[in-house]
């Protein structure tokens, strides 16, 4: 095992070569098999654990450049300022202007969030309200904030309905056909819109999102998403 001074230098050199690493690479760099020793050497530098890929990646705290959601991705490996996906879910709901649906949260975090939402809702850390027949809108646990979020969501839905017009049966069929063709890969509403656009078929994103929610696409039986650390 390297001494503290050499360990610091070795870690800096390792993360200079690659922004994220796994535990085996850290062990090799510090010349130890002890995971606890690795974390003791990492602690003074400050490190973050990925919330994707079963928390198997690490980075130094000063490396990520977080986006407006407090997230940073290196490739498809995600890190969040909140620490875990479960904590990030609550933060995203609390700070949203119009609440968040499950699909919206999954699109942002790129992992499944159903269990985290259920845990928060059961513990009354967030509230939820039915948004249509098969969808929930997740809101702040603060009653006054939740009321504002709900009012904002309803206002958004009215504006969207006026702007994009009615969803036709033909549009629904096109969306479902595209999703079925992509059933072996992860697909999002945004990707479906782009793919249909390449086929000269124009369907607004809001309509595609509605179809995803109506037919529970991306949920049980839909395309799998990476697992998060709860």
C-alpha positions in Angstrom: 0.0 0.0 0.0 1.3 3.4 -1.0 1.9 6.0 1.8 -0.5 9.0 2.0 1.7 11.3 -0.1 2.3 8.8 -2.8 -1.3 7.7 -2.8 -2.5 11.3 -3.4 -0.1 11.6 -6.4 -1.1 8.2 -7.8 -4.8 9.0 -7.5 -4.3 12.4 -9.2 -2.4 10.8 -12.0 -5.1 8.1 -12.4 -8.0 10.5 -12.7 -6.0 12.8 -15.0 -5.9 9.9 -17.5 -9.5 8.9 -17.1 -12.3 10.9 -15.3 -14.1 7.8 -13.9 -12.6 4.5 -12.7 -13.8 1.3 -11.0 -12.5 -0.1 -7.8 -10.1 -2.6 -9.3 -8.2 0.2 -11.0 -8.0 2.1 -7.8 -6.6 -0.9 -6.0 -4.0 -1.3 -8.7 -3.0 2.4 -8.5 -2.6 2.3 -4.8 -1.0 -1.2 -4.7 -3.5 -2.7 -2.3 -6.3 -5.3 -2.2 -8.1 -3.6 0.7 -11.2 -1.7 -0.4 -11.3 0.1 2.9 -7.8 1.3 2.4 -8.7 2.7 -1.0 -11.7 4.7 0.5 -9.5 6.0 3.3 -7.0 7.4 0.7 -9.9 8.7 -1.4 -11.7 10.5 1.4 -9.3 13.5 1.7 -9.6 14.2 -2.0 -13.4 14.0 -2.0 -15.0 11.5 -4.3 -18.4 10.7 -5.8 -20.0 7.3 -6.6 -22.0 6.8 -9.7 -25.8 6.4 -9.3 -25.9 4.2 -12.4 -24.2 0.9 -13.0 -24.8 -0.4 -9.5 -22.6 2.4 -8.0 -19.4 0.8 -9.5 -17.7 3.9 -10.8 -15.9 6.7 -8.9 -14.7 10.2 -9.7 -13.1 13.0 -7.8 -15.5 15.7 -6.5 -13.9 18.5 -8.5 -14.1 16.7 -11.9 -17.8 16.8 -12.8 -19.5 19.8 -14.5 -23.1 19.3 -13.4 -26.0 20.4 -15.6 -29.1 22.3 -14.5 -30.5 19.1 -13.0 -27.4 18.5 -10.9 -26.3 15.6 -13.1 -23.1 14.8 -14.9 -22.7 11.9 -17.4 -19.5 10.5 -18.7 -20.6 8.3 -21.5 -23.7 6.5 -20.0 -22.3 6.6 -16.5 -24.2 9.1 -14.3 -23.2 11.0 -11.2 -25.4 13.5 -9.3 -24.8 16.2 -6.7 -27.6 14.7 -4.5 -25.5 11.6 -4.2 -28.1 8.9 -5.1 -30.8 8.6 -7.7 -33.4 8.4 -4.9 -32.2 11.7 -3.5 -32.1 13.2 -7.0 -35.7 12.2 -7.7 -36.9 14.1 -4.6 -34.8 17.2 -5.5 -36.0 17.2 -9.1 -39.7 17.0 -7.9 -39.2 19.7 -5.2 -37.5 22.2 -7.6 -39.8 21.7 -10.6 -42.2 24.4 -11.6 -44.9 22.0 -12.7 -44.2 18.7 -10.9 -42.7 15.7 -12.7 -44.1 12.5 -14.1 -42.3 9.2 -13.8 -41.5 9.3 -17.5 -40.0 12.8 -17.3 -37.8 11.8 -14.3 -36.6 8.7 -16.2 -35.8 10.7 -19.2 -33.7 13.1 -17.1 -32.0 10.5 -14.9 -31.8 7.7 -17.5 -32.6 5.1 -14.9 -35.8 3.6 -13.5 -37.4 5.7 -10.8 -40.6 3.8 -9.9 -39.3 2.3 -6.6 -37.8 5.7 -5.5 -41.1 7.5 -6.2 -43.1 4.9 -4.3 -40.8 5.1 -1.3 -40.9 8.9 -1.2 -44.7 8.9 -1.7 -45.3 6.3 1.1 -43.1 8.3 3.4 -44.9 11.5 2.5 -41.6 13.1 1.3 -43.4 13.9 -1.9 -47.1 14.0 -3.0 -48.7 12.6 -6.1 -51.9 13.4 -8.0 -53.6 11.6 -10.8 -52.8 13.1 -14.2 -55.2 11.3 -16.5 -56.3 7.7 -16.2 -52.9 6.0 -16.1 -50.4 8.6 -15.0 -49.3 10.4 -11.8 -47.9 13.8 -11.3 -45.4 14.0 -8.4 -45.4 17.2 -6.4 -43.7 18.8 -3.5 -44.7 17.7 0.0 -45.2 21.3 0.8 -48.9 22.0 0.2 -48.6 25.6 -1.1 -45.8 24.6 -3.4 -47.7 21.6 -4.6 -50.7 23.7 -5.4 -48.6 26.0 -7.5 -47.0 23.1 -9.3 -50.4 21.6 -10.1 -51.8 24.8 -11.4 -48.7 25.3 -13.6 -49.1 21.8 -15.0 -52.7 22.4 -15.9 -51.8 25.7 -17.6 -49.1 23.9 -19.6 -51.5 21.2 -20.8 -54.0 23.8 -22.0 -51.3 25.8 -23.9 -50.0 22.6 -25.5 -53.4 21.5 -26.5 -54.1 24.8 -28.2 -50.7 24.8 -30.0 -50.5 21.3 -31.3 -54.1 20.3 -31.9 -55.7 16.9 -31.4 -53.9 13.6 -31.3 -55.2 11.5 -34.2 -55.5 7.7 -34.4 -53.0 7.8 -37.3 -50.4 9.6 -35.1 -50.9 7.0 -32.4 -50.4 4.1 -34.8 -47.2 5.6 -36.2 -45.8 6.1 -32.6 -46.7 2.5 -31.6 -45.3 1.1 -34.8 -42.0 2.9 -34.2 -41.7 1.7 -30.6 -42.4 -1.9 -31.6 -39.7 -1.8 -34.2 -37.3 -0.6 -31.6 -38.4 -3.0 -28.8 -34.9 -4.5 -28.3 -33.3 -1.2 -27.5 -34.0 1.7 -25.0 -36.2 4.2 -26.7 -37.5 7.5 -25.4 -40.2 9.9 -26.7 -37.6 12.2 -28.0 -36.0 9.4 -30.1 -39.3 8.4 -31.5 -40.0 12.0 -32.6 -36.6 12.1 -34.4 -37.1 8.7 -36.0 -40.5 9.6 -37.3 -39.1 12.9 -38.6 -36.5 11.1 -40.6 -39.5 9.2 -42.2 -41.1 12.6 -43.0 -43.8 11.9 -40.4 -44.5 14.8 -38.0 -45.8 14.0 -34.6 -45.4 16.6 -31.7 -43.3 15.4 -28.8 -46.3 16.1 -26.4 -48.4 13.6 -28.4 -45.6 11.0 -28.3 -45.3 11.5 -24.5 -49.1 11.0 -24.2 -48.9 7.7 -26.1 -46.0 6.5 -23.9 -48.1 7.3 -20.8 -51.4 5.9 -22.2 -49.8 2.6 -23.2 -47.3 2.5 -20.3 -44.4 2.3 -22.6 -41.0 2.1 -20.8 -42.7 0.6 -17.8 -43.3 -3.1 -17.1 -43.0 -5.0 -20.4 -41.4 -2.0 -22.1 -37.7 -1.4 -22.9 -35.4 -1.9 -19.9 -33.6 1.0 -18.3 -30.4 0.7 -16.3 -30.7 0.0 -12.6 -29.9 2.8 -10.2 -28.6 2.7 -6.7 -31.6 3.4 -4.4 
